[in-house]
Amino acid sequence: MLGSVLLATGALLPVVGGPTPGYSSAALLIVLALLPAAVAVFAAARGRPTLAAGVLAGVAVLAPGRLLLDLQLLVDLSTAARPEFHVPAQLEAGTAGPGLWVLFAGHLVTAIAGLAAVHFVRREAEAEGTDLPGGPRLVVLAIGLTIVAGVGLVMAPFESADPYLPARNAFESPWPVLTGGLLLAFAMPLGAALAFGSGLRAAARGSVLGLGLGVLAVAVPNLVAGFTVTDAAVSAGPVVAIVAALGLAVLAIARQEGTQLNDDPDVAEEAKLPGGRRLELATGVLAVLTAAAAVLGGLTAQVSSSSPAIEAPKSPAALLLVVAGVLLGLLGLAMFLPGVGETLRPALSVAWVVVPLAGTAVLDTVLTAVRFGGVLSPGPGVTWTSIALFAAAVTGICSAVAGMVERENDDGGRPAASATTPVVAAGVLAIAAFATPVVTAPEYDPPTLITGFGASWWGDVIALVAVLVALALALRSRPMRAFALLLGVFFVLLVRVAELPFVELDGASSGAGLWLAIAAAVAAAISAGFVTRAADEEP
């Protein structure tokens, strides 16, 4: 409740000092801010505290991403596409007002309330058991709708002919908007999957409803701006997001198996998750589609030129993106092979990051080329690369959900702890490999963990985090799952090594990161050999 009140108060106070909003948005923003709290209070008043907690948890999933979107108002007002708060009339857009700090506080309190709600739901599940019927269709449909909503939220919020009011998609926007948009898009499917994993129907449906309300709070102001702001027009992004949000609301309140929202029991039969094999096949399909988008992103023009006299630059990492796509596609095709798919599925939980690793380097070139406007503009390769980045994350989420199902059906087993030394060595070497450049060239600032803080820096961070998490999980997994995780780590490091031959730069030479990445890949391969031997010895 306090978080919603703070968000509503922030909409009343001046968020930006100086420029006026593009339309009278205060009433709309207040309604959108208070609506989740009103639903939660109504549910609690009707004796459904678990449903109320689910709503709060669902809304909280979007709070970090929304905070980052609002952070752009503090970092650089001139590049913030937020007509509900301000429309600048000049390059100097003004300063942040007191309302912005209240909005920050509202997002933080909402996130904290969500954590408290999750804790409450866990206690309820432990105390009263689970009651989530419906089979895989509910889970898949909820995740699918959140994926569609995420696609809408990373698209351009509206169309604008005003040079002072930018309207770009998340991948062409400054880092707070890029990070916030991606966090919204990636967190929602994971939040939906975890909501159904709670085992409580009321909590799951409340979380789905909360996710839908959170999407509306982001998308509706952009839709209204497209209709009301001068020189602006409606774009497809908010329409897609709102339709998906309404679908989530319908899913939350629709009659299922003879029960309605108001008469959900608190206890019943054990929760059911989708079949593991079907999720493996879905992961394979997503991986193949991601691979196709990545290959198209690398082969089509990333930058277009409107002047015949100026040649559009080509990204040096375009060929690396093609290689990453082919590698991911091969793993995806392996999911369709009986026996092989079940064994290699954990590798996709790691290997999906090869697309962000290469794709963000491609986007870095585009962002640099079009930063100052003029005759250069994003080409079709940007669209395909953006689709590949999003699809890769969805592939990773689907693979993670498949892993949750496998663990639910696992009968236990001895973890692959015999590979501790080479796994730790692989982790240390991987950190060093991503902290130092693989390729060096004149007038080239290679992206590493400590230099080149652009889009490609995020690709390196995502890849390294995935590698370290996979290595840690490998030590606690059964031998064959550990083998697949280590294989995924090997593929990621292989793409890191492939930067030297496939990143096209004049005067390119090897850096220290190349040899460190090779050493890390060798350590991962040795670790895989150890756990394979452990699998042979397992009774």
Disulfide bonds with the S-S distance in Angstrom:
none
